[in-house]
Amino acid sequence: MFITSVIPGMLALLRVWGDIVAMADNLQIALPFSVTVLKFVIMWFRKGVQERDTMIKQAKIAKAIVMFGCIMMSFASVALIIPPCFGYSIRYLTNLTDGAKPLLLQTYYLRDMTESPYYEIAFVAQATSIIMAAISYTGIDNFLGLLVFHICAQLDILKVRLLNLNDFKSFSIGLSFNIEDHLRLIRLSVDVIDNTFNLMLLALLVYFAMLFCVQGFLLVT
């Protein structure tokens, strides 16, 4: 990334130096790449070998969960959007809400949406809403998962530091440093996870209970 993007981007910035529009267009791409490389370098050299291995171990688990969630939501989005393009639908159709040309979702509009171009507009709008809902649905849950695994890795690192207090120049300095780090992790877990995600987890609990009941009813009938 540094060789293929950052350096050529900086060289291009030097070539267009003086042209404000060209410089602004260059910087909106070059700056994010440069900051990404800087973050990677800082994180790489600020961590010891054991700390880096602990973070990588937890990150691999979180990565697997994120990839699985993204694959499942991508498959669900494709299954909802692609078949109706060819006249097939995987959902239950009813004359109460679906006309001659059913949409992607079971919706009811105040006017006839089977006419062109209203049908195409509604179709694209619902397809966009499905994609945005899939991204939001998985993004928030994946962020919670990543945050939990990050805290777990930080606690593992803290445990190793407490077991190796002799590595510090002074026992009291090492102990105070680890206590401050522990308090920081407690504040992070309480303020971010408990206070922010408690209501969301309650909503998910109710949501899954209702969803399982509905799915069970559909399987029985």
C-alpha positions as CSV (number, residue, x, y, z in Angstrom):
1,M,0.0,0.0,0.0
2,F,2.8,2.4,0.8
3,I,4.7,1.7,-2.4
4,T,1.7,1.4,-4.7
5,S,-0.5,4.2,-3.4
6,V,1.1,6.6,-0.9
7,I,4.4,7.3,-2.7
8,P,2.9,7.6,-6.2
9,G,0.1,9.8,-4.7
10,M,2.7,12.1,-3.1
11,L,4.6,12.3,-6.4
12,A,1.4,13.2,-8.2
13,L,0.8,15.9,-5.5
14,L,4.2,17.4,-6.3
15,R,3.4,17.5,-10.0
16,V,0.1,19.3,-9.5
17,W,1.4,21.7,-6.8
18,G,-0.1,25.1,-7.3
19,D,-3.3,23.9,-8.9
20,I,-5.7,24.1,-5.9
21,V,-8.5,22.0,-7.5
22,A,-6.0,19.2,-8.5
23,M,-4.3,19.3,-5.1
24,A,-7.7,19.0,-3.3
25,D,-8.7,16.1,-5.5
26,N,-5.3,14.4,-4.8
27,L,-5.4,15.0,-1.0
28,Q,-8.8,13.5,-0.5
29,I,-7.4,10.2,-1.5
30,A,-3.7,10.5,-0.5
31,L,-4.4,11.6,3.1
32,P,-6.6,8.6,4.1
33,F,-3.9,6.2,2.6
34,S,-1.1,8.1,4.4
35,V,-3.0,8.1,7.8
36,T,-3.7,4.4,7.4
37,V,0.0,3.6,6.8
38,L,0.9,5.8,9.8
39,K,-1.6,4.0,12.1
40,F,-0.2,0.7,11.0
41,V,3.4,1.7,11.7
42,I,2.6,3.2,15.1
43,M,0.5,0.1,16.2
44,W,3.2,-2.2,14.9
45,F,6.1,-0.7,16.7
46,R,4.3,0.3,19.9
47,K,3.4,-3.3,20.7
48,G,5.7,-6.0,22.0
49,V,5.8,-9.5,20.4
50,Q,3.6,-11.0,23.1
51,E,1.1,-8.2,23.0
52,R,1.0,-8.2,19.2
53,D,0.4,-12.0,19.2
54,T,-2.5,-11.6,21.7
55,M,-4.1,-8.9,19.7
56,I,-3.8,-10.9,16.4
57,K,-5.2,-14.0,18.1
58,Q,-8.4,-12.1,19.2
59,A,-8.6,-10.2,15.9
60,K,-8.6,-13.5,13.9
61,I,-11.6,-14.7,15.8
62,A,-13.4,-11.4,15.3
63,K,-12.5,-11.4,11.6
64,A,-14.0,-14.8,11.2
65,I,-17.3,-13.7,12.8
66,V,-17.3,-10.5,10.7
67,M,-16.7,-12.4,7.5
68,F,-19.4,-14.9,8.3
69,G,-21.9,-12.2,9.0
70,C,-21.1,-10.3,5.8
71,I,-21.4,-13.5,3.7
72,M,-24.7,-14.4,5.2
73,M,-26.1,-10.9,4.8
74,S,-24.8,-10.7,1.2
75,F,-26.5,-14.0,0.4
76,A,-29.7,-12.8,1.9
77,S,-29.6,-9.6,0.0
78,V,-28.9,-11.3,-3.3
79,A,-31.7,-13.8,-2.6
80,L,-34.2,-11.0,-2.0
81,I,-33.1,-8.8,-5.0
82,I,-32.0,-11.0,-7.9
83,P,-34.8,-13.6,-8.3
84,P,-37.6,-11.0,-8.6
85,C,-35.6,-9.5,-11.5
86,F,-36.4,-12.7,-13.4
87,G,-40.0,-13.0,-12.3
88,Y,-39.4,-15.3,-9.2
89,S,-40.0,-14.4,-5.6
90,I,-39.0,-16.3,-2.4
91,R,-41.6,-14.6,-0.2
92,Y,-45.3,-15.3,0.3
93,L,-47.4,-13.3,-2.2
94,T,-50.9,-12.2,-1.4
95,N,-53.5,-10.3,-3.4
96,L,-54.0,-7.9,-0.4
97,T,-50.6,-6.1,-0.9
98,D,-49.1,-7.6,-4.1
99,G,-50.3,-6.6,-7.5
100,A,-49.6,-8.1,-11.0
101,K,-45.9,-7.0,-10.6
102,P,-44.9,-7.7,-7.0
103,L,-42.1,-5.7,-5.4
104,L,-39.2,-6.9,-3.3
105,L,-40.8,-6.3,0.0
106,Q,-44.4,-6.7,1.2
107,T,-45.5,-3.1,1.1
108,Y,-48.6,-1.1,0.3
109,Y,-48.6,2.3,-1.4
110,L,-51.5,4.7,-1.8
111,R,-51.2,4.6,-5.6
112,D,-50.8,1.9,-8.2
113,M,-47.1,1.0,-8.3
114,T,-47.4,-1.5,-11.1
115,E,-47.3,1.3,-13.7
116,S,-44.0,2.4,-15.2
117,P,-41.8,4.2,-14.1
118,Y,-43.3,4.0,-10.6
119,Y,-42.6,0.3,-10.4
120,E,-39.0,0.7,-11.4
121,I,-38.5,3.5,-9.0
122,A,-40.0,1.6,-6.1
123,F,-38.0,-1.5,-7.1
124,V,-34.7,0.3,-7.0
125,A,-35.6,2.1,-3.8
126,Q,-36.5,-1.1,-2.0
127,A,-33.3,-2.8,-3.4
128,T,-31.3,0.1,-2.0
129,S,-33.0,-0.1,1.3
130,I,-32.3,-3.8,1.6
131,I,-28.6,-3.2,1.0
132,M,-28.4,-0.3,3.4
133,A,-30.3,-2.4,6.0
134,A,-27.9,-5.3,5.6
135,I,-24.9,-3.0,6.0
136,S,-26.3,-1.3,9.1
137,Y,-27.6,-4.6,10.6
138,T,-24.2,-6.3,10.3
139,G,-22.1,-3.2,10.9
140,I,-23.4,-2.4,14.3
141,D,-23.3,-6.0,15.5
142,N,-19.8,-6.5,14.1
143,F,-18.6,-3.4,15.8
144,L,-19.9,-4.7,19.1
145,G,-18.1,-8.0,18.5
146,L,-14.9,-6.3,17.6
147,L,-15.0,-4.1,20.7
148,V,-15.6,-7.1,23.0
149,F,-12.7,-9.1,21.4
150,H,-10.5,-6.0,21.6
151,I,-11.2,-5.6,25.4
152,C,-10.6,-9.4,25.9
153,A,-7.2,-9.0,24.2
154,Q,-6.4,-5.9,26.4
155,L,-7.3,-7.9,29.5
156,D,-5.0,-10.8,28.4
157,I,-2.2,-8.3,28.0
158,L,-2.9,-6.8,31.4
159,K,-2.8,-10.3,33.0
160,V,0.6,-10.9,31.4
161,R,1.9,-7.6,32.7
162,L,0.7,-8.3,36.2
163,L,2.5,-11.6,36.1
164,N,5.7,-9.9,35.0
165,L,5.9,-6.9,37.3
166,N,9.6,-7.6,37.8
167,D,10.2,-6.4,34.2
168,F,9.4,-2.8,35.3
169,K,12.2,-0.6,36.8
170,S,10.1,-0.2,40.0
171,F,7.5,-2.5,41.4
172,S,5.3,0.4,42.5
173,I,5.5,2.1,39.1
174,G,4.6,-1.1,37.3
175,L,1.7,-1.8,39.7
176,S,0.3,1.8,39.4
177,F,0.6,1.6,35.6
178,N,-1.4,-1.7,35.5
179,I,-4.0,-0.3,37.9
180,E,-4.6,2.7,35.7
181,D,-4.8,0.4,32.6
182,H,-7.3,-1.8,34.4
183,L,-9.5,1.2,35.4
184,R,-9.3,2.4,31.8
185,L,-10.6,-1.0,30.5
186,I,-13.4,-1.0,33.1
187,R,-14.5,2.5,32.0
188,L,-14.4,1.4,28.4
189,S,-16.4,-1.7,28.9
190,V,-19.0,0.0,31.2
191,D,-19.4,3.3,29.2
192,V,-19.3,1.8,25.8
193,I,-20.7,-1.8,26.0
194,D,-23.1,-1.6,29.0
195,N,-24.5,1.9,28.6
196,T,-24.6,1.9,24.8
197,F,-25.5,-1.6,23.8
198,N,-27.8,-2.7,26.7
199,L,-31.0,-1.4,25.0
200,M,-29.8,-2.7,21.7
201,L,-29.2,-6.2,23.2
202,L,-32.7,-6.1,24.8
203,A,-34.2,-5.2,21.4
204,L,-32.3,-8.0,19.8
205,L,-33.5,-10.5,22.5
206,V,-37.2,-9.5,21.9
207,Y,-36.6,-9.5,18.1
208,F,-35.2,-13.0,18.0
209,A,-37.9,-14.4,20.3
210,M,-40.6,-13.0,18.0
211,L,-38.7,-14.1,14.8
212,F,-38.3,-17.7,16.1
213,C,-42.0,-17.8,16.9
214,V,-43.0,-16.6,13.5
215,Q,-40.5,-19.0,11.7
216,G,-41.8,-21.9,13.8
217,F,-45.4,-21.1,12.9
218,L,-44.5,-21.0,9.2
219,L,-42.7,-24.3,9.4
220,V,-45.7,-26.0,11.1
221,T,-48.3,-24.6,8.7
